[in-house]
C-alpha cells in the first residue's frame, strides 16, 4: 500500500545548479566506485531517500519496441481519468528534464536539479557507509542517478501514479528497484544483444523478470512469437499470475500524414474503438496501454475520455512531423523491428516517391554493427546555369556532408569494436572526370569514391580490421529517376543484381565495386580517352536524361 502523508527528503543536501545537475546526469564518474553497476545501488539509494516511490503507485513498462509510446499512452489515459500522473521515459531528445513529466508537463529545471541533488547526496551517503564497513563503493550510473532523482521529483509533486519506462532489459534495470503494482511487456526483439543475450528467448527472459507474484501483468502483441510466448508463460506460471494478453484490430490506416488511424481492442471489461493521428504501427501500443490502465484501475475506462487522451497524447521522436514545407520527419527507430515498422509507415506520407523524405539517418551508438551501408544521396539534373542553387546545396549536404559524417563515425566505431565492413554507395559517375548537366552530382560521387579509396589505404597500412569499399553502379531500376526527374539514357540493372554483385565484390575485398560488365567496360574505356574528347560524350548522354 502507498504511504500516506507528504514526502520529504530525510536529510539535508546542497542544491546543485541546473548545469551542475546536467553535468552529473551525463557523467557520474565523480561518484563512481569499484563494485560495478548493480540493482542494489538504486535500492540502497531509495532506502536512503526514505523510499519516495512508496508515496505513489508505480507502473512499469518493459519491451524492446513500443515501450516509450506505450508509457506515454498509459500516462495520458490515467491523466484523462483524473489521476495526477507522472511519466518517466528515456532517453531525452534534447534536454535531460524531458525524461520526467508531471501531468503532461516536463518538470522545471529547478525541480530536475533538486531531484538530482537529493539523489547525488543519497549516493554519497550510501557509498560512505559501505566504505566505512569495508565494502566496495557502488558505481552509480547516470540512469541510476536519474531514476532515483525522478522518484524524488514525483513524490514531492504528490502524484497518484507514475508510469516508468524500463531503460534496458528488466531484471537489473534501475526502475526494477521500485515495487510496481502493474507491469507491461510490449514485445521482444533483437536489441542490446551484448548485454541481454543474442536470442529472442534470452532477451525475453531478461525482460520477463519484471513479472512477479501479486502484480498485474499485461503482455503486448510483440510477445506473441512462439519462442517468446513460451518464456512469458513459464514466468507467469512460476509467479502464479494470469497475464492479460493484448490484441487489436486496425480498421482504418492513415491515407496521408495528419490522417487518423482507427482501431478496436477487446479487454476483460469492454470493447474500445478509438482513432488518433498516429502512424499505423501505433494502435498495438495504444491497445497495450488501454489494457494496462483498465487493469490498474479495475474498471472500464471512460470511452470519451479515452478518445481525447489518445488523440492528444504526444509521441515525440516517433514518426514526429517537425514541418510540412518541406516535410521534416524524425523517428527514433533503432533496431531491425522498429526500422521495419517505420519504413512500412512511409507509404502514409505520400504514394508518390518524390514527395517522401530524401534522407533517413540512423544513430549508431550502442549498436552492434557488422556491415554498414552508407547510402546517402540524390541527384539534380540540368544545366548548372539553370538548376536551383538551394537544391544543389541540399544535394551536397546529403551526398557529401551526411555521407562523410556517417562514414567517419562508423569507421571509428568499427575499428574500436574489432572489425566491420562499410559499403559507401557512390555511382559510376564518381569514376568519370566530370558530368556535364549533372555536374554537382558527378562531383559529389567522385568525392565518395576518392574518400573511400584514401581511407581504405590508410586502414590497410594500419592493419585495421575494418574493410571499406565503394559501390559504383550505373543505372539501377529504382525510384532514382522519379527523385531526380530524369530518364536514364542507358538500360538499368535490377536492384537484386546490384545487391548480388555488391556482395560478391565485398567477398573479394574489392575497394571499388562496379556491378555490371557493361559499366566496367565503359569506365575502363574512358581512361583511354582524353578528357576533352570524353566530356562531350558524357554531355550527350546526360542531355538524353532530360528528354
N, C-alpha and C positions, 0 to 999 in steps of 0.2 A: 504493500500500500504506500501511497505517496505520503511524505511528511507534511504536516500542517505548519502554518506559520510562515514568516518571511525568512528567506535565506540571507545570511550574511557570511562573508569570508571570515573564518575563525582566527585570523592572525593579521597583524599589521604588515603592510608591504609598501615598498616605494613604487610610485606611479611612473612608468616609463612614458616617454613621449611617443607619439604615433610612429614617427620614423624609427625610433629605437625598437618598438614592438614589431614593426615590419622587418627590421633587420634580424631580430631573433627568430621570427617566423620563417624567414628564408634560410637561416643558418644558425642552428642551435649548438654549433661547435663549442661555444663558450661554456655550455653546461652539459658537456658530454662526459661519459665515464668509460669504464672498462668492461662493464657487464653485458654490453650489447643491447640492442632494442628488444624489449620484452613486453608482453601484455601486462605483466606485474608492475611495470613502470607506471602505467596510467592508473591502474587500480590503486597503487600506493599514493599517487598524486591526488586522486579523487578523495581518498580517505583523509589525506592531509587537508584538503579543501572543505572537509565536512560534508562530503557527498552531495554536491549540488544537483546531481542527476536524480536524486531521490525526492526532489521537490516538484517533479512533474513526471508524466508518463513518457517513456521513450519508445519509439517505433523504429526498427532497424530495417534498412533495405539493402540487400546484397545482390550481386549478379554481375555478369561480365558486361552485358549491354543493357541499356534501358533503365539502369538504376537511378541515374540523375533525374531523368524525366519522370519516372515513377515516384521518386521522392518529392519532386515539385508538385505533381498532380495530387499526391496524398495530402501535402500541406495545404494546398489550395482548397481541397474538398473539406478538410476538417475546419479550416478557417471559415468557409462558407456555412458550415453547420453551427457556427457561433463559438468555437473554441479559440482561445488565444494560442496561436500555433507558432512554433519555432521551426526553422529549416536549417539543416547543416549539410552542405554539399562540398565537393572538391573535384578538381582544383578550381581556383578563381580564373576568370577570363582576363581581368585587368588588375584589380586591386584585391588585396587579401580580405578586407571586410566582406566582400561578396560571398564568402563561404558561409556567413551567418546572417540569417534573416529572422525577424520577429514580426508576425502579422503581415507578411508580404513586403516588408521594407528591409533593405540592407542595414545592419546595425551601424551606428555612428562611429566615426574614427575614435572618439573618446571611449565609447563602450568597448570597442575592439582592444584598444590599448590597455584599458583597465583589466579586461579578461586575461590578456597575455601577461600582464604584470603579476596578477594573482597566481597564474599557472607557473610562471618563472620562479616566484618565491617558493611555491609548493615543491617544485623540483629541487631547488637548493636545499630546502629543509629535509626532504626525504633522503637526498644523497649525503648530506652532512651526518644524518643519523646512521646511515649504512656504513659510512667510512669509520665513524666512531665505534661501531660494533665490529669492525674488522672485515666488513663485506665490501665488494666492489661497488663503485658508484654506477648508477644506471646511465646508459646513453639515451638521452631524451631526443627523439626525432622531432622534426618540425610538425609532423602530423600528430604525434603525442601531445605536443605543446598546444597546438591549435584546437584539438579535441577537448582537452581539459579547459582551455580558455572559453570555448563556445558554451560549454555546460555551465560555467560560471555566469556568463553573459545571460543565458536563458533563465537561469534560476533567479538572478537579480531582476530580470524583467517580469517575473511571476507568470511565466507561460503555463498553460494547462498541459500541453503535449509538445514534444519535439520529435520531428521526423529526421532521422540520422542516416545519411548515406555512408555505407561502408567505403573505406578508401581502397583497399585491395584485399581480396580473399574473404576472410571472415573469422577464421579460427583465432588469429593473432592480431586482428585489426583493433586499433585503439577504441573504436566505437563499441567493441565487444566487452570493454571494461564496465559498461553500464549493464543494467538488467532489464532489457526490453520486455514490454508486455505483449508485443506482436512483432513478427518478423516476416519479411517477404524476400523471396529469391526470384528475380526476374527471369534469369536464364543463364546458361553456361556456354562459354565459347573459349577459344584458344587465345589467351592473353596473359601477360606476365608469367610466361611458362618457366622462366629461370627461377622463379620463386614458388609458384603454385603447383608446378608439375607440367609434364608435356603431353598429357592425355585429358580428354574430357572427364573421365572418371576421377582422375587425381584432382583436377580443379574443382569438380563437383563436391568432392569430399571436404576440401578446404572451406568451401562456401556453405556446405550443409552443416558445418559446425555451429552456425548461429541458431540452428534448431535445437531447442532444449525443452525439457519437461515443463508443462504448465504454460507454455507460450502459444498464442495464436500463430499459426503458420500458413502462409499463402505461397503457393508455387505458381509462378508465371508461366506463360506459354513457351518460353525458352528453355524450360526444364523437361519438355515432353519427349525429347530424344531418348531412345530406349536405354542406352547405357547410363545416361544422366538420371533418368527416372528411377532406375534400379537403386542408384546411390541415395537419392532423396527418399524413396520409400523405405529403404533399410534404416536410414537415420530416424525417420518418423516413427517406425516401429520400435526402435531402440529407446526413444524418448516417450513413447506412449501417447503420441499426438496424432490426430487425424487432420491432414492438411486440407485446406481449401484450394482447389485446382482451378485455375483461370482458363476460360475460353471466351472468345468473342467472335462476332461475325461483322465484317465490314460491308455495309450496304450501299455506300457511295464513296468513290475515290475522288480526290480533287481533280478538277479539269484544268486548273492553272494555279499559279502562285496566288495565294489570297483566297482561294476557294475552300469550302469546308469538306472535311471527311466525316462520314456518318457511320455509326456502328451501334451494335447492341451487345449486351452481355447479360448472362443469367447468373444470379447469385442464389444462395440458400433462401433469401428473403424477397427477391424481386427480379423483374426483368427491366433493365435500363436501356433506353435508346438515347443516344446523345450525338451531338455534332460539335465540331471545333475546327478552327482554322489551323490545321496542322497537316504535315505530310502523311502519306498512307501507312507509314510504319508506326505511327504513334498510338493508334487505338489499342494495341495489345498492352502498352504501358499504362494507358488510362484505365483499361479494364482491370489490370492488376491493382491499381490504386483504389478503384471502386470496391473491389473485393476486400482489400486490406482495411479500408476505412469503415465499411459496413461491419466487418467482423470486430473491429476495435470498439465501435460504438454499440454493437449488439442490437442494432435496429436497422430498419430500412432507411436509406438516405432520402432526403427531400429531393425530388426529381428536378424541380425548377432551380433550386439552389445548386444542384449538381451541374446542370447545364451551364449556369452562369459561371461557376467555378472553373470548369474545363475551358470554356470559351475565353475566360480572362486570364488563364494561367500562362505566364511567360516561360519559355524554354530557351533561354539564351545559349547561343552556340550550337543549337540543334536545328538544322535547316532554317537558320536565322537570316531573314532578309534585312540587310542593312540599308539598302537603297534600291530604287527601281529604274533609274535612268542615269547611267546604265545599271543593269541588275547587278547587285553585290550580295552574295550569299555565302555564309560560312556554316560549316558543320564540323563538329569535333569528333567525327568518326576516326577510329584509331586502331582498329583490328579488322580482320577479314569479314566478320559478320556485320559489323556496323558499317563498313565501307560498302558492302553489298546492299544493305538497306538504303544507304544514301544514294548510290548510283541508280537503284531502281526507282527512287523518288524523283530523279532528274527529269523524267518524262513529264512530270507535272508542270515544269517550268514553261515549256512550250514544245509543241510537236515538231516545230522547225528547228533543226540543229543549230542554225546560225544565230539563233536568239538565246542559246544556252551559254553558261559561263565559259570563258576562254581557258582558264587555268584552275586546276584543282591542286592544292598544295597540302601535303601531309607533314605533320610534325613527327619526327622520327625518334626523339629522345626517349630512352627507356624501352625501346622495342628491339627484339632480336631481328637482325636483317641479314639474310644470306645473299639475296640478289636485289639490287635497287635499280629500277628502270626510271630514268630521268627523262621524261617526255614532255618538256615544257616548250611549246612553240605553236605559232601560226604564221600565215603568210599574207603579205599585201602585194597585190599585183597591179601594175600600171606604170605610166611614165612618172619618174621621180619629180618632174615639174608639176605634176597634177595630183599625186596622191596626197591624202590628208596627213599633215605633219604630226598631228596628235596620234593618229593611228600608227604611223611609222615609229613614233617614240614608244607607244604602248608595246609594239612588237619587240623592240629592243629590250624593254624591261622584262618581257616574258622569255624571249628566246635566248637572251644573254644573261641579264642580271639574275633572274629567278633560277635559270639553269645552273649558273655558276655558284650561287649561294647553296643550293641543294647538293651540288656535286662536292663542294668544299666540305660541307657538313658530313656527308655520307662517307667520304674518303677518310676523314679523321676518325669518325666513329668506328668504321670497319677496321682500320689499322690498329686502333686501341683494343678492339674486341678480338683480334687474332685472325682476321681474314674476311673476305667477301668479294662480291662481283658487282660492278656498276656498269650499266649499259646506258650511255648517253645517246639519245635519239637525235641524229643530225639529219643529213639528206645528201644525196648525190650532188646537190647544188653546192655543198660545202667542199667538194673536191675540185670545183672549177675555179678559175681565176676571177670570175665575176659573172653577174647575171643581169644584163640589161632588162628593164621592165619588171624585174623583181630584185632590184639591186640591194635593198635593205635586207631582204630575206636571205639571199645568197651570202651576203657578208656575215649575217648572224650565224648561219650554219657553218661557214668557214671557221668562225670563232670556236664553235663546239668541237670541230674536228681537230683544229690546232691545239686547243686546250687539252683535249683527251690524249693526243699524241705526246704532248710535252709531259703531262702528269704520268702517263704510262711509263715513259722512260725513267722519270725520277723514281717511281716505285720499283722498277726493275733494278736500278743501281743501288737502291737502299734495301734490296731484298725484302720488300714489303710483301705480306701475304695477300694484299689486295690486288685484284685484277680489274682493269678498266678498259672499256672499248667504246667505239662509236659505231652506231648503226647508220648506214648511209644508203637508204633505199631511193630508188627513183619513184615514179608514180605508184601509189598504192590505192586500191579501190576502197577508200574510206569516205568520211564526210569532209575531207580536206577541201574538195572543190567548192562545196557549199560555204565553208567558212571563209575561203579566200576569194570567192566569187569568180572562179575561173573554170575552164575546161582543159583537162590535160591534153597536151599535144601528142604524147606517146601513150601507148596502151599500158594500163596499170597491172600490177600483180595483185593477187588476193592477199588479204591480211594473214590468212593461215600460212601461205607460202612464205611470207615475210618473216613470220614467227619461227617457222621451221629453219629457215636459213640463218636467222639470228642465233638460234640455239646451237646450230652446227658450228657457226663461227666462234661462239663462246667456248664450245668444247675444245676447239683447236687453239684457243687463246689468241685469236687474231685481234689486233688493235683497231683496225678499220674493217668493218663488215659491209660488203655490198651484196645484197641478196638477190641478184639477178645476173645471169650470164651476159645478157644484152647490155645492162648498165655497166658491168665490169669491163666489157669491150669498149663502151663509149668513153668511160672515164680513163681507161688506159690509152685509147686513141688520142684523146685531147692533149695528152702530154707531148705528142709528136707534132702538134700544130702550133705554130707561133701564135701568141695571144692576139695580135692584130687580125689574124685570119679567123681565129676561134670566136671572137666576140660577136661578129655579125651573124654567125651561125646560131649562137645561143640566143641572140636578139630575135631572130626569125621564129625560133621555137617558142619563145615567151610570148610573142605577139599573137601566135595561134591560140594561146590560152584566153586571150581577150575576146576572141570570137570575130 
